[in-house]
């Protein structure tokens, strides 16, 4: 063995010895209601804040909780609201809680979006402030109002689609500083029927540019694909008061099957990447990459390529039956920006199947169906700034469950300075091993069980977590059939 190869192996071993993790558990709580969903708001002053609701919309009948640094429950009360309305978002910003509420104004026949500040002990600060309003006839309850801060927590952006008088959609954009002073409020008319407009991503930069990814149905389509759509990136520049539309597919002839957006404040770029199939085929075997510079407003780079057969074959290597591998049914779960302008993409395979089964009532056979939720392989691939693949890997797993929407399935991804950490339950249920998959930014990986079911009866809830620092995350979990918080630090 050469000295250089030996040094390389020793370097890898040392790297993974350094990549240790620490897991802390809170005190398990007996749940009064088993159907509560949880949303981690954030951490401040050593305390963790959690929102609980009866459904995944987190609109009404909410409970807000405060946990100590030891993950022990400190306060649990109904979310105190002084306005009768629906909660759109709760944010933790600079040691204050911001509750955003949409409420009917019966005097003016309009819908107001209000913000109520609270301290960290859930005491209201001042009165609710009206941020923006719209006619009640233009408000669409089926559409969520998107509210999010920028990366450095200096601005708050609001985006929603409303209904125009002619039945088409309006794009509404608002932006506020941390004192809730409005920087701008804009409405843009979309030349599409409202029911056909779909927004898939929304973000804002540290300098205030606002990004929205929207897709529309392709009119007069005569091909074989179901619900074909065209995709656009809208960028609003507040300094020049202009909005630009970028055709993501441009002149390419392929069909986009899945895509996502990633903001890089360091390089001042916004990247769009996704999966595609060639127009004449249904198999999803390609990826595309677009990088836009939001300072110059130009398309900085564009490419599209097919995945190599070696990577595609990894998707089928664990299957008993051979098949033509592709990335059908893969959904992008995370896009991690690289400092050099590239990206790391995590995409997971998800599909539903229906099972027919027979049961007996008074000795008479009855037939019914049930939905099986399947979460299989996770593909990880790193795209260089020139659009070429640096490395790719596949996490082999199979999670399936019935009637729970995949509550214990899917993955948790926590990108740290040197690694991308992926946590998942080996099985999609409460009794399972918890596995940690660690990959560094050179593509070297390690897979190990961090919580054994023989030692601890626990399972993480992948949809209910938040990365709270550069190297740690808080995860909602079930331990000994009770709810608890789990902190993992790398």
C-alpha positions in Angstrom: 0.0 0.0 0.0 1.4 3.4 -1.0 2.1 6.0 1.7 -0.3 8.5 0.1 -3.2 5.9 0.1 -2.4 5.0 3.8 -2.5 8.7 4.7 -5.8 9.2 2.9 -7.3 6.3 4.9 -6.0 7.6 8.2 -7.4 11.1 7.3 -10.8 9.6 6.7 -10.8 7.6 10.0 -9.6 10.7 12.0 -12.3 12.8 10.3 -15.1 10.5 11.5 -13.6 10.2 15.0 -13.8 14.0 15.2 -17.4 13.8 13.9 -18.9 12.7 17.2 -22.4 13.5 18.4 -24.0 14.1 21.7 -27.7 13.2 22.3 -29.7 14.7 25.1 -33.3 13.8 26.0 -36.0 15.8 27.8 -38.5 14.4 30.3 -41.2 12.3 28.5 -44.7 13.8 28.8 -47.9 11.9 28.9 -50.0 13.3 26.0 -53.5 14.5 26.8 -54.2 14.3 23.0 -52.4 11.9 20.8 -53.3 13.8 17.6 -51.3 17.0 18.4 -48.8 18.2 15.9 -45.7 20.1 17.0 -43.7 23.0 15.5 -40.4 24.1 17.0 -40.3 27.9 16.9 -36.7 28.4 18.0 -34.3 28.9 20.9 -33.4 32.0 22.8 -31.7 32.6 26.2 -31.2 28.9 26.7 -35.0 28.3 26.3 -36.8 26.4 23.6 -40.2 27.4 22.3 -42.7 25.1 20.8 -46.1 25.4 19.1 -48.7 22.6 19.3 -51.8 22.2 17.2 -54.6 19.7 16.4 -53.7 19.8 12.7 -50.7 20.6 10.5 -52.0 24.0 9.5 -51.4 25.4 13.0 -54.2 27.9 12.5 -56.5 27.6 15.5 -56.7 26.3 19.1 -52.9 26.4 19.5 -50.8 25.7 22.6 -47.4 27.5 23.1 -44.8 25.9 25.3 -41.5 27.0 26.8 -38.8 24.4 27.7 -35.7 25.0 29.8 -32.2 24.3 28.6 -32.4 20.9 30.1 -35.4 20.2 27.7 -37.8 20.1 30.7 -41.2 21.7 30.2 -41.5 25.1 31.9 -44.7 26.8 30.6 -47.6 25.3 28.6 -50.6 27.6 27.9 -53.1 28.3 25.1 -51.6 30.8 22.7 -52.8 34.2 24.1 -54.5 36.1 21.3 -56.3 39.5 21.7 -57.7 39.2 18.2 -60.2 36.6 16.9 -58.6 35.2 13.8 -56.4 32.5 12.3 -52.7 32.2 13.2 -50.6 32.4 10.0 -47.1 32.1 11.6 -45.3 32.4 14.9 -41.6 33.6 14.7 -38.9 34.0 17.3 -36.8 37.1 16.4 -34.3 38.9 18.6 -35.7 37.7 22.0 -39.3 38.5 21.0 -42.2 36.3 19.7 -44.1 37.6 16.7 -47.6 36.2 16.2 -49.1 36.9 12.7 -52.9 36.7 12.5 -55.4 37.0 9.7 -58.8 38.4 10.9 -62.0 39.6 9.4 -62.7 43.4 9.6 -66.5 43.4 9.5 -66.6 47.2 9.4 -64.5 47.5 6.2 -65.4 44.1 4.8 -61.8 43.2 4.5 -59.2 40.8 5.8 -56.5 42.3 8.0 -53.1 40.7 8.6 -51.9 41.7 12.1 -48.8 41.2 14.1 -48.8 40.8 17.9 -45.5 40.9 19.8 -45.0 38.8 23.0 -42.2 38.5 25.4 -40.5 35.2 26.2 -43.0 34.5 29.0 -45.9 34.9 26.5 -47.0 38.3 27.8 -48.4 40.5 24.9 -46.3 43.6 24.2 -48.5 46.5 23.1 -51.5 46.1 20.8 -51.8 44.1 17.5 -50.5 46.1 14.5 -52.3 45.9 11.1 -49.6 45.1 8.5 -51.7 44.9 5.4 -55.3 44.4 4.3 -57.2 43.1 1.3 -60.9 42.9 0.2 -62.6 39.9 1.7 -63.6 38.8 -1.8 -59.9 38.6 -2.8 -58.8 36.6 0.2 -58.3 32.8 -0.4 -58.5 30.7 2.8 -57.2 27.7 0.9 -53.9 29.5 0.3 -51.4 30.0 3.1 -49.9 33.4 3.7 -46.1 32.9 3.6 -44.2 34.8 6.3 -40.4 34.4 6.8 -37.4 36.4 8.0 -34.2 36.7 6.0 -31.0 34.9 7.1 -29.6 37.7 9.3 -33.0 38.3 11.0 -33.1 42.0 9.9 -36.2 41.8 7.6 -39.6 40.0 7.5 -41.1 39.1 4.1 -44.8 38.3 3.4 -46.1 36.7 0.2 -49.5 35.4 -0.8 -51.7 34.9 -3.8 -55.1 36.7 -3.9 -58.0 36.7 -6.4 -58.3 39.4 -9.0 -61.7 40.6 -10.2 -61.3 38.8 -13.5 -60.6 35.4 -11.8 -56.9 35.6 -12.3 -54.2 35.6 -9.6 -52.4 38.5 -7.9 -49.0 38.1 -6.4 -48.7 40.2 -3.2 -45.3 41.0 -1.7 -44.7 43.0 1.6 -41.5 43.6 3.6 -41.0 45.0 7.1 -38.1 45.7 9.4 -37.8 44.3 12.9 -39.9 47.3 14.3 -42.6 46.2 11.9 -42.2 49.4 9.8 -43.1 48.7 6.2 -40.4 48.9 3.6 -42.7 48.2 0.7 -46.0 46.7 -0.3 -46.6 45.6 -3.9 -49.2 43.7 -5.9 -48.5 42.2 -9.3 -51.1 40.8 -11.7 -50.5 37.4 -13.1 -51.9 36.5 -16.5 -53.2 33.1 -15.3 -56.3 31.8 -13.7 -55.9 31.8 -9.9 -56.7 28.1 -9.6 -53.8 27.2 -11.9 -51.2 29.3 -10.1 -48.9 27.3 -7.7 -46.1 28.8 -5.6 -43.4 26.4 -4.6 -40.7 28.6 -2.9 -40.4 32.0 -1.3 -37.3 33.7 0.2 -35.6 37.1 0.7 -32.0 38.1 0.8 -30.2 40.0 3.5 -30.2 43.1 1.2 -33.9 42.9 0.7 -34.5 41.3 -2.8 -37.5 39.0 -2.8 -37.7 35.7 -4.7 -40.8 33.6 -5.6 -41.0 30.5 -7.6 -44.3 30.0 -9.5 -45.5 27.5 -12.0 -48.5 27.4 -14.3 -50.3 24.8 -16.4 -49.1 24.5 -20.0 -52.1 25.5 -22.2 -53.1 23.4 -25.2 -50.7 20.6 -24.3 -51.1 17.5 -26.5 -48.4 15.1 -25.0 -48.7 12.1 -22.7 -47.7 13.8 -19.4 -50.2 14.5 -16.7 -50.6 18.1 -15.6 -47.6 19.6 -17.5 -46.4 22.9 -16.1 -44.1 25.8 -16.9 -41.9 27.2 -14.2 -40.7 30.8 -13.5 -38.6 32.6 -10.9 -39.8 36.1 -10.0 -37.4 38.5 -8.4 -38.5 41.9 -7.0 -35.8 44.5 -6.5 -36.9 47.2 -4.0 -34.1 49.6 -4.8 -35.2 49.9 -8.4 -38.9 49.0 -7.8 -38.7 46.4 -10.6 -39.9 42.8 -10.8 -38.2 40.4 -13.2 -39.4 37.1 -14.6 -37.0 34.3 -15.4 -38.1 31.4 -17.4 -36.5 28.4 -15.6 -36.9 25.9 -18.4 -36.0 28.5 -21.0 -35.3 26.9 -24.4 -34.7 23.4 -23.1 -37.0 20.7 -24.5 -37.0 18.5 -21.3 -39.9 18.3 -18.8 -39.3 19.4 -15.3 -40.5 16.8 -12.7 -39.2 18.3 -9.4 -37.3 21.5 -8.5 -36.2 23.6 -5.6 -34.6 27.0 -4.9 -31.6 28.0 -2.8 -30.4 31.4 -1.7 -26.7 32.1 -1.2 -26.2 35.5 0.5 -22.4 35.1 0.5 -22.2 34.9 -3.3 -25.3 37.0 -3.8 -26.9 34.4 -6.0 -30.2 32.5 -6.2 -30.0 29.0 -7.6 -32.7 26.8 -9.0 -32.1 23.1 -9.5 -34.2 20.0 -10.1 -34.9 16.8 -11.9 -36.1 16.3 -15.4 -37.1 13.7 -18.0 -36.5 14.0 -21.7 -39.6 15.1 -23.6 -40.0 11.8 -25.4 -39.5 9.7 -22.3 -41.1 9.4 -18.9 -38.0 8.3 -16.9 -36.5 11.0 -14.7 -32.8 10.7 -15.4 -31.5 14.2 -15.6 -30.8 17.3 -13.5 -30.6 21.0 -14.3 -28.9 23.9 -12.6 -29.6 27.6 -13.0 -27.7 30.3 -11.0 -28.8 33.9 -11.1 -26.8 36.8 -9.7 -29.3 39.1 -8.0 -27.0 42.1 -7.9 -26.4 42.2 -11.7 -29.9 40.6 -12.4 -28.3 38.2 -14.9 -28.4 34.5 -15.4 -24.9 33.6 -14.2 -24.8 29.9 -15.2 -27.1 27.3 -16.8 -26.6 23.7 -17.5 -28.6 20.4 -17.8 -27.1 16.9 -17.8 -28.1 13.3 -17.5 -27.0 11.3 -14.4 -24.4 8.7 -15.1 -25.5 5.0 -15.2 -23.3 4.2 -12.2 -25.3 6.6 -10.0 -28.6 5.4 -11.4 -27.6 1.7 -10.8 -27.1 2.5 -7.1 -30.8 3.1 -6.9 -31.6 -0.4 -7.9 -28.7 -2.3 -6.3 -30.7 -3.2 -3.2 -33.7 -4.5 -5.2 -34.3 -8.1 -5.8 -35.9 -7.6 -9.2 -33.9 -5.7 -11.8 -35.5 -2.6 -13.3 -34.7 0.4 -15.3 -33.5 2.9 -12.6 -34.5 6.5 -12.6 -35.5 9.2 -10.1 -39.3 9.0 -10.6 -41.1 9.8 -7.3 -38.1 11.5 -5.9 -38.7 14.8 -4.1 -36.1 17.4 -3.1 -35.9 17.6 0.7 -33.0 19.9 1.1 -30.6 22.1 -1.0 -27.4 23.1 0.8 -25.4 26.0 -0.8 -21.7 25.6 -1.1 -19.4 28.5 -0.5 -18.0 28.2 -4.0 -21.4 28.6 -5.6 -22.2 24.9 -6.0 -25.0 22.9 -4.3 -25.6 19.7 -2.4 -29.0 18.2 -3.1 -30.9 15.7 -1.0 -33.9 14.0 -2.7 -36.0 11.2 -1.2 -38.2 8.7 -2.9 -41.9 8.8 -1.8 -44.9 7.1 -3.1 -48.3 5.9 -2.0 -49.9 2.5 -2.6 -53.4 1.2 -1.9 -54.0 -2.1 -0.4 -57.3 -4.0 -0.5 -58.1 -6.1 2.5 -61.1 -8.2 3.8 -62.6 -8.2 7.3 -65.7 -9.8 8.7 -68.8 -8.3 10.3 -71.2 -10.8 11.8 -69.5 -13.5 9.7 -70.1 -11.6 6.5 -67.0 -10.5 4.5 -66.4 -6.8 4.0 -63.8 -5.2 1.7 -62.0 -2.0 2.2 -58.8 -0.2 1.2 -56.0 1.4 3.1 -53.1 3.8 2.0 -49.5 2.7 2.5 -47.0 5.5 2.8 -43.6 4.5 1.4 -40.3 6.5 2.0 -37.4 4.8 0.3 -33.9 5.7 -0.9 -32.4 9.2 -0.4 -30.1 10.4 -3.1 -27.4 12.9 -2.3 -25.4 14.6 -5.0 -23.1 17.6 -5.1 -23.1 20.0 -8.0 -20.0 21.9 -8.8 -20.2 25.6 -9.9 -19.7 24.4 -13.5 -22.8 22.2 -13.2 -20.9 18.9 -13.1 -21.5 16.3 -10.4 -18.6 16.2 -7.9 -20.0 13.1 -6.1 -23.2 11.2 -5.5 -24.4 8.6 -3.0 -27.6 6.8 -2.1 -28.9 6.1 1.4 -30.5 2.7 1.3 -33.7 2.6 3.5 -37.3 1.5 3.3 -39.9 3.0 5.5 -43.6 2.1 5.2 -46.6 2.7 7.3 -50.4 2.7 7.1 -52.9 5.4 7.9 -50.5 7.9 9.6 -49.2 10.0 6.6 -45.7 8.7 7.3 -45.5 10.4 10.7 -42.3 8.6 11.7 -40.9 8.3 8.1 -38.6 10.5 6.0 -35.3 12.1 7.0 -33.9 15.0 9.1 -31.0 16.8 7.5 -28.6 19.1 9.5 -25.8 20.6 7.5 -22.8 21.6 9.7 -19.5 23.2 8.8 -17.9 20.0 7.7 -20.7 17.5 7.2 -24.2 16.9 6.1 -25.9 14.9 8.9 -28.9 12.8 8.0 -31.1 11.2 10.8 -33.9 8.7 10.2 -35.8 5.9 11.8 -34.9 2.5 10.4 -38.6 1.7 10.3 -41.5 4.0 10.0 -42.9 3.3 13.4 -42.3 4.0 17.2 -40.1 0.9 17.8 -37.0 1.4 15.7 -33.3 2.0 15.6 -32.3 5.6 14.8 -29.6 5.9 12.2 -27.2 8.7 11.6 -25.7 9.1 8.1 -22.7 11.5 8.0 -21.2 12.7 4.7 -18.5 15.3 4.4 -18.2 17.8 1.5 -15.8 15.5 -0.3 -18.4 12.7 -0.5 -16.9 10.5 2.2 -19.7 9.0 4.3 -20.4 6.8 7.3 -23.6 5.1 8.5 -24.2 4.1 12.1 -27.0 3.5 14.6 -27.0 6.2 17.3 -30.0 5.0 19.2 -30.7 1.3 19.5 -34.2 0.0 20.1 -32.8 -2.6 22.4 -31.5 0.1 24.7 -34.1 3.0 24.2 -37.6 2.7 23.0 -37.6 5.9 20.9 -38.4 7.4 17.5 -37.8 10.8 16.0 -40.6 12.8 14.2 -38.8 13.9 11.0 -41.3 16.7 10.1 -40.9 18.3 13.6 -37.4 19.6 14.0 -35.4 22.7 13.8 -31.7 23.4 13.3 -30.9 25.9 16.1 -27.2 26.5 15.6 -24.4 25.7 13.2 -23.9 22.2 14.8 -27.1 21.3 16.7 -30.8 20.6 16.3 -33.9 20.1 18.4 -36.1 17.2 17.4 -39.5 16.2 18.6 -39.6 12.5 19.5 -41.6 9.8 21.1 -39.8 7.9 23.9 -41.5 5.1 25.9 -44.7 6.1 24.1 -44.5 9.6 25.5 -43.6 12.9 23.8 -40.2 14.4 24.5 -37.6 16.7 23.0 -34.2 15.5 21.8 -31.2 17.6 21.2 -28.4 16.4 19.0 -25.0 18.2 18.9 -22.2 17.5 16.5 
